[in-house]
Structure formats: C-alpha cells, structure tokens
Amino acid sequence: MARSRRQRPGAWAPLLLLLLAGPAACAASPADDGAGPGGRGPRGRARGDAGADEAAPRHDSSYGTFAGEFYDLRYLSEEALAEPRPGRGVHGSDSPSTWKSSPKSCQLLPPAARFTGYPFPTAPPVDPFAKIKVDDCGKTKGCFRYGKPGCNAETCDYFLSYRMIGADVEFELSADTDGWVAVGFSSDKKMGGDDVMACVHDDNGRVRIQHFYNVGQWAKEIQRNPARDEEGVFENNRVTCRFKRPVNVPRDETIVDLHLSWYYLFAWGPAIQGSITRHDIDSPPTSERVVSIYKYEDIFMPSAAYQTFSSPFCLLLIVALTFYLLMGTP
C-alpha cells in the first residue's frame, strides 16, 4: 500500500519569512496611501511626526522623486474639483478667479493675492493738443484772422498767432483744409525768395512741420529745419499746429532773422501723399504792412465772401441808392 508523501515542516519557513518581510522591504508605490510627498511614504511622512525619519525606510531613487511629484500634480482631490466655486467659467459666473493647486485640494486665492501677470511696458501718454486761445490776441500775442467776421482759430479760413518765448518765437497756425497751412516771411508781398514754414498733414494722419523756400512760384523743401517743439493735429477737417523757431539764426539765405520786420504771406491748400500742392486761392492774403514780432496786434482780414460790401465802390452805391429811395421821384 502506497504511503502518502508528507512534506517536512521546515520547508515552508523560508517562504513564510519572505511573505512576512515583503511589505517592509519593498518600496511603496507612488499611488498608495503611503507613497509620495504630503503624508505618503518615507518622503511624505505626516507633518509633525518627529520619528518618521527613523521609523520609515528611506527611498531616494530618482524614480520615487519623479513619481511623487507627478502624483502631486496629477492626482488632485476629486471632492475639491467637484466642489462648485465662484470664478470665470465655473457655473457661468463672470467673476475672475485664480486657482491654487495642492495635493489634497484646489483653493481660491484671495483677491489681494491673485497674480495677474507682469505688465507689458507701455508708451508714455501723449498730451492732447492744447486749443489755441484767441482771448490773448492783441495782448500777449499777435494774431491774424482771415475769414468770417468774429471767427476764431477753429472757424476762420486761416488763423495765425505769434509770441515771444525767451529767444524763440512760438507760432500757431490753423486753416480749413485737409492738406497744409503755411506762413511765409517776405521782403515784399510777392511770392519768390521767401522763407516758408508749413504744417503738412500726411496720409498717416500726422501733421509734420516742414521748411520751404520759394523759388519763384515753386516751393522747394529745405532739409535744414529751424522748427522745434513741434506739435500738430488734424481735427474737424482742419490742420492745426504749433512750433517754435529761434529769433536769430546763423546767416542763411533760406532762413531769415525774425528780429527784423517782414511781410507775412498766408497760404493753405491740399496735399497729396504728404506733399503740398498749389494753394486753394489764386491770390492768398498777405499782411498790409511789415510785421514786428515785438508788437502784438489782432488783425482781421475778411475773406472774399465778406469783402463785397466793404469795398468803397459798394458803399458809395448803397448810399446813392438809399438817398434815391428816400427822396423819391418828382
């Protein structure tokens, strides 16, 4: 009769020891409750446990470090994510919010602690063009007005002012045009051999100050420009500008000394791609006499539309007609 084989009790001892020692000898998985930072495993011991370093075996391999950090970023608390919180895109709320991630929860930072990013550098603000004050005309500056009686810098067909500021003369020009407005300094009232300063509106919407010299009936641009502190604007179909120019300049036939008296030539007209063209009227107005920058006057010149009834012949005709109507016929 065959005898059943019996295993010796000592054969199971090594296997039993291996099973009992396995959990302590093997490194914890980063997905287990005892692995990873923040209360997991040897690197993530519970905060405040002074004996955690001695009680738990260390696992400093690169894999354990990577797995723990990956767990912190990837496996967030499902309860925190599912919890409704105010913020842009959360339940349709429009109030912006900043989320802060942690191994156990997602938290909203208080408004004072929210980071909105580093601001991009911006250009300094540009001061708006200060309107020309006509109340100072004849007092602290000289003015020329051409157009409708009682017009100002915003309604005249042409406007010019000048005043002394230290060693400079400040000019202000404005005209009813979308092209250019200019003033010329002449030894006579005719165009030719004149120093001209023009404010030109280009296709980019800018108003630039340019220097010209009249060669006969043609204005030649001169690269040497005595203007400084330039500013200009194009608004309401008007070109308006302001600039300064030195009273005394080195000897140059294209630039006159403004401490001398000159006739002033007034002109304006259209521009094509930032280049001036012929002025609007055939006979632009001029000053009746030479102008001194040291004498401030407020001079009005009626435009052609308002000169009809101001001529001596028209006035005489009106008087004669009135006398005839009053006396009647015999």
DAKATA-V961875 format. One record per residue. N is the residue number from 1. PSI is psi in radians with two decimals (* if undefined). NEAR is the number of other C-alpha atoms within 10 Angstrom. D_FIRST is the distance of its C-alpha to the first C-alpha in whole Angstrom. Layout:
<<N,PSI,NEAR,D_FIRST> <N,PSI,NEAR,D_FIRST>>
//
This chain:
<<1,2.24,3,0> <2,2.45,4,4> <3,2.37,5,6> <4,2.47,6,10> <5,2.30,6,13> <6,2.28,6,15> <7,2.57,8,19> <8,2.47,7,21> <9,-0.53,7,24> <10,-0.20,7,27> <11,-0.46,9,26> <12,-0.13,10,28> <13,-0.84,9,31> <14,-0.68,10,33> <15,-0.69,9,32> <16,-0.71,10,33> <17,-0.70,10,36> <18,-0.69,11,38> <19,-0.68,10,37> <20,-0.60,11,39> <21,-0.20,10,42> <22,-0.89,10,42> <23,-0.56,10,45> <24,-0.49,11,47> <25,-0.48,10,47> <26,2.57,10,48> <27,2.48,16,51> <28,2.53,18,52> <29,2.52,15,53> <30,-0.27,22,57> <31,-0.15,13,56> <32,2.91,10,54> <33,-0.35,12,56> <34,0.19,19,56> <35,2.64,23,57> <36,2.85,26,61> <37,2.92,21,64> <38,0.80,17,65> <39,0.24,16,63> <40,2.13,19,60> <41,-2.98,24,57> <42,-0.59,22,59> <43,-0.47,22,62> <44,0.82,16,63> <45,2.74,20,62> <46,2.37,15,64> <47,2.39,9,67> <48,-0.12,7,68> <49,1.76,10,65> <50,-0.49,10,66> <51,0.26,9,63> <52,-0.59,16,61> <53,-0.66,12,62> <54,-0.60,9,60> <55,-0.53,10,57> <56,2.42,13,56> <57,2.59,15,55> <58,2.61,12,58> <59,1.65,16,57> <60,0.41,10,60> <61,2.72,8,59> <62,-0.56,9,62> <63,-0.74,10,59> <64,-0.69,19,59> <65,-0.82,16,63> <66,-0.74,12,63> <67,-0.67,16,61> <68,-0.76,23,62> <69,-0.65,14,66> <70,-0.67,13,65> <71,-0.73,17,63> <72,-0.66,18,66> <73,-0.50,11,68> <74,-0.82,10,66> <75,1.41,12,64> <76,2.87,16,67> <77,2.22,15,66> <78,-0.56,11,66> <79,-0.69,11,68> <80,-0.64,14,71> <81,-0.60,12,71> <82,-0.27,9,71> <83,2.25,9,74> <84,2.29,10,77> <85,2.52,16,80> <86,2.52,14,83> <87,2.83,16,84> <88,2.24,13,85> <89,-0.09,12,83> <90,1.97,13,81> <91,0.53,10,81> <92,0.19,9,85> <93,2.59,11,86> <94,-0.11,11,89> <95,2.23,10,89> <96,2.62,12,88> <97,2.80,18,85> <98,2.27,16,83> <99,2.47,12,79> <100,2.15,11,78> <101,2.52,15,74> <102,2.93,14,71> <103,-0.46,16,68> <104,-0.35,14,68> <105,2.86,14,71> <106,2.21,19,74> <107,2.61,14,77> <108,2.21,15,81> <109,2.54,13,83> <110,2.72,10,86> <111,-0.64,10,89> <112,-0.39,6,91> <113,0.00,9,88> <114,2.38,14,87> <115,2.10,10,88> <116,0.10,7,90> <117,2.84,6,90> <118,2.31,6,92> <119,2.51,6,96> <120,2.51,6,97> <121,2.40,6,101> <122,2.71,6,103> <123,2.59,6,107> <124,2.56,6,110> <125,2.52,6,111> <126,2.22,6,115> <127,2.41,6,118> <128,2.71,9,119> <129,2.14,12,123> <130,2.30,11,125> <131,2.61,11,128> <132,2.27,19,131> <133,2.04,12,134> <134,-0.21,19,137> <135,-0.36,10,139> <136,-0.11,14,139> <137,2.31,18,141> <138,-0.10,16,145> <139,-1.18,14,144> <140,0.02,14,141> <141,2.74,22,141> <142,2.57,24,143> <143,2.58,24,142> <144,2.26,24,143> <145,2.34,25,142> <146,2.14,25,142> <147,-2.44,20,142> <148,2.44,18,143> <149,2.35,13,145> <150,0.15,11,143> <151,2.85,17,140> <152,-2.89,20,137> <153,-0.30,25,135> <154,-0.14,19,132> <155,-0.28,17,135> <156,2.65,22,137> <157,-0.64,20,137> <158,2.45,28,138> <159,2.43,26,137> <160,2.43,25,138> <161,2.72,25,138> <162,2.59,24,139> <163,2.67,21,139> <164,2.34,20,139> <165,1.68,12,136> <166,-2.19,9,136> <167,0.19,11,137> <168,2.85,17,136> <169,2.21,20,137> <170,2.22,22,134> <171,2.50,22,135> <172,2.21,22,133> <173,2.56,27,133> <174,2.47,30,132> <175,2.69,27,133> <176,1.45,22,133> <177,2.78,22,131> <178,0.18,21,127> <179,-1.44,27,128> <180,2.77,30,130> <181,2.45,31,133> <182,2.83,25,135> <183,2.38,20,138> <184,2.57,24,141> <185,2.01,25,143> <186,2.64,22,146> <187,-0.17,17,150> <188,-2.96,17,151> <189,0.21,19,150> <190,2.67,14,149> <191,2.29,19,145> <192,2.14,17,145> <193,0.64,20,145> <194,2.54,27,143> <195,2.17,25,140> <196,2.34,26,137> <197,2.22,25,134> <198,2.54,22,132> <199,2.05,30,129> <200,2.25,31,127> <201,2.09,30,124> <202,-3.13,19,122> <203,-0.29,13,119> <204,0.06,8,116> <205,0.01,13,118> <206,2.72,16,119> <207,2.01,23,123> <208,2.56,17,124> <209,2.15,23,127> <210,2.69,18,129> <211,2.29,21,132> <212,2.84,22,135> <213,2.18,21,138> <214,2.06,18,140> <215,1.69,13,142> <216,-2.17,12,144> <217,0.22,11,143> <218,2.34,14,139> <219,2.05,20,137> <220,2.24,13,135> <221,2.37,17,132> <222,2.25,14,132> <223,-0.58,9,129> <224,2.00,11,131> <225,2.02,14,130> <226,-0.06,16,132> <227,2.59,19,130> <228,2.96,14,128> <229,0.90,9,126> <230,2.48,16,125> <231,2.60,19,124> <232,2.85,23,124> <233,2.63,21,123> <234,1.92,19,123> <235,2.51,13,123> <236,0.71,10,125> <237,0.60,11,126> <238,2.47,22,128> <239,2.14,26,128> <240,2.44,30,128> <241,2.90,29,128> <242,2.37,24,129> <243,2.88,21,130> <244,2.68,21,132> <245,2.38,21,134> <246,2.53,18,136> <247,-0.84,19,140> <248,2.36,15,140> <249,2.73,12,139> <250,2.70,8,139> <251,2.13,9,142> <252,2.27,8,140> <253,-0.31,11,142> <254,-0.16,15,140> <255,2.10,22,139> <256,2.78,21,142> <257,2.17,17,143> <258,-0.12,19,143> <259,-0.24,13,145> <260,2.85,13,148> <261,2.41,17,149> <262,2.75,21,148> <263,2.47,20,148> <264,2.25,24,145> <265,2.27,21,143> <266,2.25,24,141> <267,2.71,23,139> <268,2.78,28,135> <269,-3.05,19,134> <270,2.87,19,131> <271,2.59,20,128> <272,2.00,11,126> <273,0.76,12,122> <274,0.12,18,124> <275,2.33,14,127> <276,2.60,21,130> <277,-3.00,15,133> <278,2.51,14,136> <279,2.84,18,137> <280,-0.69,12,138> <281,2.65,11,141> <282,-0.66,8,144> <283,1.50,10,146> <284,2.63,13,144> <285,2.69,18,145> <286,2.86,21,147> <287,2.52,16,148> <288,-0.50,11,152> <289,3.00,12,153> <290,2.61,17,151> <291,2.32,18,148> <292,2.29,15,148> <293,-0.19,19,144> <294,-0.05,16,146> <295,2.10,14,148> <296,2.11,20,146> <297,2.77,19,147> <298,1.74,15,145> <299,2.23,15,147> <300,2.36,17,146> <301,2.01,18,147> <302,2.49,19,147> <303,3.03,18,145> <304,-0.59,12,147> <305,-0.35,9,146> <306,0.21,13,148> <307,-0.20,13,151> <308,-0.83,13,153> <309,0.06,12,155> <310,-0.08,10,155> <311,2.59,10,157> <312,-0.66,10,161> <313,-0.74,10,162> <314,-0.69,13,160> <315,-0.74,13,161> <316,-0.70,11,165> <317,-0.70,12,164> <318,-0.72,13,162> <319,-0.77,10,165> <320,-0.73,11,168> <321,-0.68,11,166> <322,-0.76,12,166> <323,-0.69,11,169> <324,-0.73,11,170> <325,-0.62,9,168> <326,-0.68,8,170> <327,-0.56,8,173> <328,3.08,8,173> <329,2.57,6,175> <330,*,3,179>>
//
